[in-house]
Amino acid sequence: MIGAVDHINLVVSDLERSVKFYTELLG
């Protein structure tokens, strides 16, 4: 169960980083 939560947190943080990257890229 803990592993699943850690995986979700990792995906969410990666998603936020991707959104920030694309937001800066598109201006």
PQR file of N, CA, C, O and H, with PARSE charges and radii, in Angstrom:
ATOM      1  N   MET A   1       0.838  -1.201   0.000 -0.4000 1.5000
ATOM      2  CA  MET A   1       0.000   0.000   0.000 -0.0000 2.0000
ATOM      3  C   MET A   1       0.880   1.261   0.000  0.5500 1.7000
ATOM      4  O   MET A   1       0.618   2.225  -0.719 -0.5500 1.4000
ATOM      5  N   ILE A   2       1.923   1.219   0.825 -0.4000 1.5000
ATOM      6  CA  ILE A   2       2.834   2.366   0.883 -0.0000 2.0000
ATOM      7  C   ILE A   2       3.490   2.592  -0.480  0.5500 1.7000
ATOM      8  O   ILE A   2       3.653   3.731  -0.918 -0.5500 1.4000
ATOM      9  H   ILE A   2       2.136   0.436   1.409  0.4000 1.0000
ATOM     10  N   GLY A   3       3.862   1.503  -1.139 -0.4000 1.5000
ATOM     11  CA  GLY A   3       4.482   1.613  -2.451 -0.0000 2.0000
ATOM     12  C   GLY A   3       3.561   2.295  -3.451  0.5500 1.7000
ATOM     13  O   GLY A   3       4.008   3.098  -4.270 -0.5500 1.4000
ATOM     14  H   GLY A   3       3.731   0.578  -0.783  0.4000 1.0000
ATOM     15  N   ALA A   4       2.283   1.975  -3.384 -0.4000 1.5000
ATOM     16  CA  ALA A   4       1.312   2.573  -4.296 -0.0000 2.0000
ATOM     17  C   ALA A   4       1.215   4.076  -4.053  0.5500 1.7000
ATOM     18  O   ALA A   4       1.149   4.862  -4.998 -0.5500 1.4000
ATOM     19  H   ALA A   4       1.919   1.322  -2.719  0.4000 1.0000
ATOM     20  N   VAL A   5       1.207   4.463  -2.793 -0.4000 1.5000
ATOM     21  CA  VAL A   5       1.124   5.887  -2.446 -0.0000 2.0000
ATOM     22  C   VAL A   5       2.371   6.621  -2.935  0.5500 1.7000
ATOM     23  O   VAL A   5       2.274   7.713  -3.494 -0.5500 1.4000
ATOM     24  H   VAL A   5       1.261   3.825  -2.025  0.4000 1.0000
ATOM     25  N   ASP A   6       3.538   6.022  -2.723 -0.4000 1.5000
ATOM     26  CA  ASP A   6       4.784   6.631  -3.184 -0.0000 2.0000
ATOM     27  C   ASP A   6       4.772   6.778  -4.706  0.5500 1.7000
ATOM     28  O   ASP A   6       5.246   7.781  -5.238 -0.5500 1.4000
ATOM     29  H   ASP A   6       3.617   5.134  -2.268  0.4000 1.0000
ATOM     30  N   HIS A   7       4.233   5.786  -5.399 -0.4000 1.5000
ATOM     31  CA  HIS A   7       4.170   5.829  -6.857 -0.0000 2.0000
ATOM     32  C   HIS A   7       3.271   6.978  -7.307  0.5500 1.7000
ATOM     33  O   HIS A   7       3.611   7.704  -8.242 -0.5500 1.4000
ATOM     34  H   HIS A   7       3.848   4.971  -4.966  0.4000 1.0000
ATOM     35  N   ILE A   8       2.127   7.144  -6.647 -0.4000 1.5000
ATOM     36  CA  ILE A   8       1.195   8.227  -6.981 -0.0000 2.0000
ATOM     37  C   ILE A   8       1.867   9.579  -6.752  0.5500 1.7000
ATOM     38  O   ILE A   8       1.766  10.478  -7.587 -0.5500 1.4000
ATOM     39  H   ILE A   8       1.851   6.554  -5.888  0.4000 1.0000
ATOM     40  N   ASN A   9       2.555   9.719  -5.615 -0.4000 1.5000
ATOM     41  CA  ASN A   9       3.237  10.983  -5.319 -0.0000 2.0000
ATOM     42  C   ASN A   9       4.292  11.287  -6.372  0.5500 1.7000
ATOM     43  O   ASN A   9       4.462  12.440  -6.769 -0.5500 1.4000
ATOM     44  H   ASN A   9       2.637   8.989  -4.936  0.4000 1.0000
ATOM     45  N   LEU A  10       5.001  10.261  -6.824 -0.4000 1.5000
ATOM     46  CA  LEU A  10       6.031  10.433  -7.845 -0.0000 2.0000
ATOM     47  C   LEU A  10       5.404  10.885  -9.164  0.5500 1.7000
ATOM     48  O   LEU A  10       5.919  11.787  -9.824 -0.5500 1.4000
ATOM     49  H   LEU A  10       4.864   9.325  -6.501  0.4000 1.0000
ATOM     50  N   VAL A  11       4.298  10.258  -9.542 -0.4000 1.5000
ATOM     51  CA  VAL A  11       3.608  10.609 -10.784 -0.0000 2.0000
ATOM     52  C   VAL A  11       3.072  12.036 -10.716  0.5500 1.7000
ATOM     53  O   VAL A  11       3.188  12.789 -11.682 -0.5500 1.4000
ATOM     54  H   VAL A  11       3.880   9.525  -9.006  0.4000 1.0000
ATOM     55  N   VAL A  12       2.487  12.409  -9.583 -0.4000 1.5000
ATOM     56  CA  VAL A  12       1.929  13.753  -9.418 -0.0000 2.0000
ATOM     57  C   VAL A  12       3.025  14.806  -9.505  0.5500 1.7000
ATOM     58  O   VAL A  12       2.852  15.825 -10.174 -0.5500 1.4000
ATOM     59  H   VAL A  12       2.393  11.797  -8.797  0.4000 1.0000
ATOM     60  N   SER A  13       4.151  14.572  -8.835 -0.4000 1.5000
ATOM     61  CA  SER A  13       5.247  15.540  -8.868 -0.0000 2.0000
ATOM     62  C   SER A  13       5.807  15.653 -10.286  0.5500 1.7000
ATOM     63  O   SER A  13       6.161  16.746 -10.728 -0.5500 1.4000
ATOM     64  H   SER A  13       4.292  13.744  -8.292  0.4000 1.0000
ATOM     65  N   ASP A  14       5.888  14.529 -10.999 -0.4000 1.5000
ATOM     66  CA  ASP A  14       6.375  14.530 -12.372 -0.0000 2.0000
ATOM     67  C   ASP A  14       5.394  15.268 -13.280  0.5500 1.7000
ATOM     68  O   ASP A  14       5.801  15.987 -14.193 -0.5500 1.4000
ATOM     69  H   ASP A  14       5.600  13.641 -10.640  0.4000 1.0000
ATOM     70  N   LEU A  15       4.094  15.085 -13.019 -0.4000 1.5000
ATOM     71  CA  LEU A  15       3.064  15.751 -13.808 -0.0000 2.0000
ATOM     72  C   LEU A  15       3.139  17.262 -13.604  0.5500 1.7000
ATOM     73  O   LEU A  15       3.050  18.029 -14.563 -0.5500 1.4000
ATOM     74  H   LEU A  15       3.764  14.501 -12.278  0.4000 1.0000
ATOM     75  N   GLU A  16       3.302  17.683 -12.354 -0.4000 1.5000
ATOM     76  CA  GLU A  16       3.400  19.110 -12.060 -0.0000 2.0000
ATOM     77  C   GLU A  16       4.617  19.723 -12.744  0.5500 1.7000
ATOM     78  O   GLU A  16       4.560  20.844 -13.250 -0.5500 1.4000
ATOM     79  H   GLU A  16       3.374  17.060 -11.575  0.4000 1.0000
ATOM     80  N   ARG A  17       5.729  18.968 -12.754 -0.4000 1.5000
ATOM     81  CA  ARG A  17       6.955  19.444 -13.396 -0.0000 2.0000
ATOM     82  C   ARG A  17       6.734  19.559 -14.909  0.5500 1.7000
ATOM     83  O   ARG A  17       7.218  20.500 -15.537 -0.5500 1.4000
ATOM     84  H   ARG A  17       5.776  18.058 -12.342  0.4000 1.0000
ATOM     85  N   SER A  18       6.011  18.609 -15.489 -0.4000 1.5000
ATOM     86  CA  SER A  18       5.719  18.635 -16.920 -0.0000 2.0000
ATOM     87  C   SER A  18       4.822  19.816 -17.261  0.5500 1.7000
ATOM     88  O   SER A  18       5.034  20.490 -18.269 -0.5500 1.4000
ATOM     89  H   SER A  18       5.617  17.844 -14.979  0.4000 1.0000
ATOM     90  N   VAL A  19       3.820  20.068 -16.422 -0.4000 1.5000
ATOM     91  CA  VAL A  19       2.910  21.194 -16.650 -0.0000 2.0000
ATOM     92  C   VAL A  19       3.681  22.508 -16.588  0.5500 1.7000
ATOM     93  O   VAL A  19       3.457  23.399 -17.408 -0.5500 1.4000
ATOM     94  H   VAL A  19       3.648  19.521 -15.604  0.4000 1.0000
ATOM     95  N   LYS A  20       4.585  22.632 -15.623 -0.4000 1.5000
ATOM     96  CA  LYS A  20       5.381  23.851 -15.488 -0.0000 2.0000
ATOM     97  C   LYS A  20       6.256  24.041 -16.725  0.5500 1.7000
ATOM     98  O   LYS A  20       6.396  25.153 -17.234 -0.5500 1.4000
ATOM     99  H   LYS A  20       4.767  21.908 -14.957  0.4000 1.0000
ATOM    100  N   PHE A  21       6.845  22.940 -17.202 -0.4000 1.5000
ATOM    101  CA  PHE A  21       7.711  22.999 -18.376 -0.0000 2.0000
ATOM    102  C   PHE A  21       6.935  23.471 -19.606  0.5500 1.7000
ATOM    103  O   PHE A  21       7.383  24.364 -20.324 -0.5500 1.4000
ATOM    104  H   PHE A  21       6.732  22.037 -16.788  0.4000 1.0000
ATOM    105  N   TYR A  22       5.773  22.868 -19.843 -0.4000 1.5000
ATOM    106  CA  TYR A  22       4.977  23.235 -21.011 -0.0000 2.0000
ATOM    107  C   TYR A  22       4.417  24.644 -20.889  0.5500 1.7000
ATOM    108  O   TYR A  22       4.292  25.348 -21.891 -0.5500 1.4000
ATOM    109  H   TYR A  22       5.409  22.142 -19.260  0.4000 1.0000
ATOM    110  N   THR A  23       4.078  25.064 -19.667 -0.4000 1.5000
ATOM    111  CA  THR A  23       3.569  26.424 -19.459 -0.0000 2.0000
ATOM    112  C   THR A  23       4.641  27.447 -19.819  0.5500 1.7000
ATOM    113  O   THR A  23       4.355  28.446 -20.479 -0.5500 1.4000
ATOM    114  H   THR A  23       4.180  24.492 -18.853  0.4000 1.0000
ATOM    115  N   GLU A  24       5.881  27.195 -19.383 -0.4000 1.5000
ATOM    116  CA  GLU A  24       6.979  28.103 -19.712 -0.0000 2.0000
ATOM    117  C   GLU A  24       7.304  28.038 -21.200  0.5500 1.7000
ATOM    118  O   GLU A  24       7.637  29.053 -21.813 -0.5500 1.4000
ATOM    119  H   GLU A  24       6.114  26.383 -18.847  0.4000 1.0000
ATOM    120  N   LEU A  25       7.206  26.843 -21.779 -0.4000 1.5000
ATOM    121  CA  LEU A  25       7.518  26.655 -23.187 -0.0000 2.0000
ATOM    122  C   LEU A  25       6.537  27.415 -24.082  0.5500 1.7000
ATOM    123  O   LEU A  25       6.936  28.030 -25.071 -0.5500 1.4000
ATOM    124  H   LEU A  25       6.935  26.019 -21.281  0.4000 1.0000
ATOM    125  N   LEU A  26       5.259  27.364 -23.727 -0.4000 1.5000
ATOM    126  CA  LEU A  26       4.228  28.019 -24.527 -0.0000 2.0000
ATOM    127  C   LEU A  26       4.100  29.500 -24.180  0.5500 1.7000
ATOM    128  O   LEU A  26       3.457  30.253 -24.911 -0.5500 1.4000
ATOM    129  H   LEU A  26       4.935  26.864 -22.924  0.4000 1.0000
ATOM    130  N   GLY A  27       4.706  29.922 -23.074 -0.4000 1.5000
ATOM    131  CA  GLY A  27       4.683  31.318 -22.672 -0.0000 2.0000
ATOM    132  C   GLY A  27       3.303  31.759 -22.253  0.5500 1.7000
ATOM    133  O   GLY A  27       3.111  32.918 -21.883 -0.5500 1.4000
ATOM    134  H   GLY A  27       5.228  29.310 -22.480  0.4000 1.0000
TER
END
